[in-house]
Amino acid sequence: MCYFHFMSIKYNKEILSSEELMQLYKAMLKPRMIEEKFLVLLRQGKVSKWFSGIGQEAIAVGSTLAMNKSEYILPMHRNLGVFTSRNIPLNRLFAQFQGKMSGFTKGRDRSFHFGTQQYKIVGMISHLGPQMGVADGIALADLVDKREKATLVFTGEGGSSEGDFHEAINVASVWNLPVIFLIENNGYGLSTPTSEQYKCKRLVDRAVGYGIDGFQLDGNNIIEVYSSIKKIAEDIRKKPRPVLVECITFRRRGHEEASGVKYVPKELISYWEEKDPVLNFEKFLVNENILNEISINEIKNLIKVEIEEALLITSQEKEISSSESNELYDVYMPYNYLSIKPKSKNKSEKRFVDAISDGLKQSMQNNKDVILMGQDVAEYGGVFKITEGFINEFGKERIRNTPICESAIVGAGLGLSINNKKAVIEMQFADFVTCGFNQIVNNLAKSHFRWSQNADVVVRMPTGAGVGAGPFHSQSNEAWFTHTPGLKVVYPSNPYDAKGLLAASINDPNPVMFFEHKALYRSISESIPDDYYTLEIGKARNVQFGQEVSIITYGMGVHWVLSYLKKNPKISVDLIDLRTLAPLDEKVIIDSVKKTGKALILQEDVIVGSIANDITSLIQDKCFQYLDAPIKRIGSLNTPVPFSENLEQIFLPTKRFEECLSELLRY
């Protein structure tokens, strides 16, 4: 091997042509010059914040150019070279940095917190690690469709301590997903040095624990990064599997410019300045007679002109403006619901659990892009046996047992959606969703609002008390998600609704939290259509009409009310089953309360911070002049759910509901 040595960077000059070497140089120089310009603009107050990647360009540029343009890359906030190497027009990038409409997020997010399907880039969220699970989902879609593609995802040495890092690599290794997990080890997580972040000598050694290959690269050597990533990508396209790559580099500027670098020893900064990837490579090319002073100046002038022209275009763009209606419109991906009626009149008696199974199975039969994931959902059929036998019809490609790593799996659901699949994720119990909470409320919920990417994911949530399962398997946690814009929350109370609403949820391109009360699974049944059908999300149902009082409820609450009314048939109740908690059918609620003048909201969830409070405020605001009595809210005791049956009966609101209804009727 023939090497050129300069400033401790060894370049292998035999593996690339002069044209390829020039391409690498120009590609590294562009983000460097953009950064130098934007540091000036930052001081002038023309950009609000900047995360510098100066000194790390070789990683972003080399790895991006090593990937095919049709392959997805998931970068971080110092990877300007990813975006420029994918030839995104600079005026659009600059508009993004300045919060203008021609950027990628309509002013709703900053810097590199965006994605673009056109350039196959999926931007980060500030939590860093979750994007690794998203990469799993993108790669899974490629694997299932046998596309022979690789996915590249970045993280930092700090991010490698997050649970998402370990979950995502574990899932990728178990499923043999063609993902390159690239760690930019740049010395510091904000001000915390690597010595305080991990104990192992090399981060890449973690690959052994997952049974995958790992490589450590000189992250300032553009040839080494480019050639190594290119070779790895070519290999895993043919033989799918994940690979862990650690690129050693250094963050020469602050975490962001305002933080500075006073905590970094000056000699360390000086050492890495000597290993500057752009200047070293430039000198190498001069030494090889590929560059000279004249050609360097010509290249720099061309890039400078490109930057200035793009800045001029951006400066002439008006400051962003919008309206309340525009902002609300983009919370969800626009979707025109298509009602699907059963093709035949054939019906069968189905339990709640069977109806859900039917809706799920028929949805998968109708759409080969639906992939089901969850713990024990394959051969075992799920803990509630809803997917029993599915694997025989759909195979292990579409019915996927998952490791116990909810965050990575929810992230993979988003990745599947990005790569044109639909994901249905079964939480073993709704309580366990806490381990994937960040992915749901910060990734799924916000992706369309941030960068117009739909999250075509349904998260099935076996929920509720009354089965003696205790505080970790019985919570009613729907209010966690009704509070989060961008999520749809569906909560059926009967087999007919459960089947139709689940089918509609899978058709909806937006993220849906689908709650299924465990105590209803095998305790209720009714005759429902055998064929596939849908029911519109966001529409409440009038279970029965009455004049004395409006009772607004959902899930198990519907059955509590019906049971009580069966014993008290003379009470004239307008009973509303919400069915969907977000978006809420406000009109049905308002019309009912205006008619009866009295309102009682019943839920199994505790009252504090609940949907009942939101409905109470709605009624107070829209129906105050029609009320003949105070609005009543009934929920479970404000404690965790107890295990003992006797204690659970104290916890649940059935007795308090009956007392409250009697009190309300006396007004």
VENNORCOR-V760966 format. One line per field, one symbol per residue. phi: phi as a letter, one per 20 degrees, with the letter a starting at -180 (. if undefined). A space follows every 50 residues. Layout:
phi: ???
This chain:
phi: .dcddblmdddeeeecfffffffffffffffffffffffffffemecebb dedgncffffffffffeffeefcdededdgfffffemfgffffffffdmd fffdclmebdkdebcbfgdlcdfedfemggfffffgffffffffelelcd cdcebdffffefgfgfffffffffelefceedeeednbdldefffddbef fcffffggfdmcfccdcffedffffffffffffffffecgaecdcddebb eedfgcgffmcffegfffffgfffdgfffffffffffemecbgfffffff ffffffffffffgffeffffbbbgfffffefdfgbefdfdeffcefcbfc fgffffffffffffffcfefcdcrfmeegfnnfdmfdfnfffedmffddd fdfebgffffgffffgfgdmdddddefgbggffgfdgggfeddgfdffff bmdfdecddecfcndncmdnfdccfddffgdffdgoedcdbfdbggfgff ffgffffffdfcedecfffegcdcbaecgfffbccffndfcefbdbcebe ddbalfggffffffffecfffedeedefmcebfeeffffffffffemccc ddbefffgmdfgfffgfffgfecgfefdaffddcbfgfcgffegffffff ffeffffffffffffff
